[in-house]
Amino acid sequence: MRVGVDGRSLVGGGARGVAHYTGALLEALAAEFPDDEYRVLLPRGRAAVPRGIVPVRHPLPARALFGAAAVAGRQTLASLLPGSDVLWAPAPAPLAVGSRPLVLTVHDRSWEQRPGDFTPYERAWHAAARPRRLARRAARVLTDTEVGRDDLIRAWGLPADRVHAIPLAPRRFPPSSAPPSWFLFVGALEPRKAPDLLVDAFLRARARGLEAELVVVGEGRLDPRGPGVRRLGRVDDLGALYAGALAVVLPSWLEGFGLPPVEGLAAGAPAIASDLPVFREVLGEGALYVPPGDAEALAAALLSLERDPALRGRLLAAGQARIASLSWAETARRTRAALAEAA
């Protein structure tokens, strides 16, 4: 099978979640199905190309290439990747598909559910992408969770038999014997991830005797700072940071999956997370849950995890049992089945 892939997320360093998903899944697909050919369209710019895939480079930057296609209906992804049996878009984005069947991954509907969290340019970008129309045109739609699948079927009126929930998987890190000593946030510094709320809660907990630092990893337009907050920006190798964390904290207003707390569990750190249905599905009893937006409850959770090693141990054991079956190889096998069905 020959699969054509929209690889724009891999251009420019690939720091965000869609880039990680695209790169990790492509690498796993190439390893699991070496007889297939994965041809990835890369607009102009530096690209992190996974092993085992065929890069198809284009001289135009992404905005020009895909923006013109979305407005004028050409050039299509099918014409730019001729001979493809099926096309895969790892996230909704402005593009013209063409005559080949499409598989579309939709991680969440954040731009519809919380439009105020996005800049005017980002809102215009999502409008140009026309995600609902793209999903209705797709032969298969992939989501990260059953919660997300049910949401798309209900909100967009998609046929249930065309929507598949395929969970993501953590990277696996070497074990560490270092004692945990900080709380860790990993994610985009954007309103929907609530890093500002986290810093507010952290400072409240510090005022009540919390000793651990808060380490913040990520980039974005918010700038969470305060005493005891250590900003690291982008970090590619997160193993040591996860292993040294008392907990990975993700107080998001909404999520499609929530990969950082899953990777934290794989590295030996339990989670503190917003009490969202998606986190309940993914993390099970491996997290201490707090109501979204409740800084006082979040501060109390930070103090509990620092002062109660037994609680931390129980959460970690439950969470690791919950994620034990997750692997990129399994994600690749299930994704490949959806691609083959569409083809």
Number of C-alpha atoms within 10 A of each C-alpha: 15 19 21 27 27 22 25 25 24 26 19 14 13 20 19 16 16 17 21 14 19 22 22 21 23 23 19 22 25 20 16 16 15 12 10 15 17 24 23 24 20 25 25 18 17 12 18 17 19 18 13 17 19 16 16 15 15 14 10 13 15 19 14 12 19 26 20 17 18 20 13 12 14 19 17 21 25 22 15 17 20 13 13 21 18 23 30 24 24 23 22 19 21 23 25 22 24 16 12 21 21 28 30 26 24 21 21 22 18 16 15 10 10 13 14 13 15 16 11 10 9 13 16 11 15 16 14 16 21 15 19 16 10 21 24 16 16 24 21 24 29 26 25 22 23 18 20 24 24 16 16 24 15 12 11 13 12 21 13 13 9 18 26 21 18 20 20 22 23 20 17 13 17 9 12 14 8 10 10 18 17 23 26 27 27 27 24 22 21 18 18 19 20 21 26 18 19 24 21 17 22 29 20 19 21 17 11 12 10 19 15 20 18 26 19 25 20 18 19 12 10 13 12 17 16 13 11 17 18 16 17 12 15 16 12 8 9 17 19 14 22 29 27 22 27 27 31 30 29 25 28 22 18 22 21 18 23 21 23 22 30 29 25 32 31 26 26 27 32 34 31 26 27 25 18 18 15 20 26 16 14 24 26 18 21 29 29 23 20 20 15 18 16 14 22 16 15 28 23 17 21 23 20 15 21 19 13 10 12 10 14 21 16 14 25 24 16 17 26 23 16 18 19 12 9 15 16 21 18 19 19 23 17 17 21 18 11 20 24 15 14 20 19
